[in-house]
C-alpha cells in the first residue's frame, strides 16, 4: 500500500548542494546514476515500467541542465531532460508499481524538470535566471532574487453521507471513470476552507465535518494532493456542469457491481484517489 507516510530515503543534501563543486564531484562518482526524462516528463523504465532505468553519467557536468535529486544509500541520483531511448512512462501510469525509493525519485524528477521547463525567467523582473543549488533553485542576476520550485496544494475529498455512501463524480472526457472530488487551494484559504468551497461549487453539498487521510506528490505539473474524508450535512446534489458532468452517492455494493459489469471504472492505482476509494470499499474504520 502506498502511504507516503514514512520518511523518504532520498537525502536531498540541502546544505551541500549549494556548492557547485561538491555537486559536480558527485556527478563523477562511480555510483552516480542519471534518470532521463523526455519533454513531457516521462521517465525511462524497464520493459513494463516496474523499475526506473538509470544510466551512469558520461558527459561533463552541466549545472544548468543536470539536476541533483539527492543521495540514495549514498549514491548520487541526477535527472536530466533529454532525448530518451526505450520505454518511457509518466508517474500516473507506473508510480504504483515502482518501489518506494523509485517513486520518490520519479515524483521529484518529474516535478523538478516541469518547474525548470516552465519558469526559466524571474517572476519579479523578467530577467534570465541561472540554475543553482544542484537544480533546487534559480537565481536572478538582474534583481538578485532566488526562486524555488513551487508545489501547488490541492485537496481531494471523499464525501460520505449518513449511510456511508460515497460521492463520486465524473468530468467530461473521463468516459465511465468516476472519482472523489478535488480542487486547488486558492490564495488565502486553509485546506478545510477549500474543501467546503469546492464541494459546494461542484456538487452544492454542505460539509459537516472533515478528517485528514493522507497526502502524496502529484507531479502534473507540481502538486501535492492532500486527502480528507468529510461527512455531508446535506444529501441533495446539484452538479455544476462546468466542473463535473455527473455525480452521485454510491454504496459499496453499487460501486463493486457496476465496476464488475464494466459500467464504471475507478482512478488509476498511482493516485491517492485510488487509495481513498479502496479504503472506503474495504470498510476501513475511522475514515471520518
Ligand atoms: Zn529578477
Boltz pocket constraint, residues with backbone or C-beta under 6 A from the ligand:
constraints:
  - pocket:
      binder: B
      contacts: [[A, 122], [A, 123], [A, 124], [A, 125], [A, 126], [A, 127], [A, 140], [A, 141], [A, 142], [A, 143], [A, 144], [A, 145]]
      max_distance: 6.0
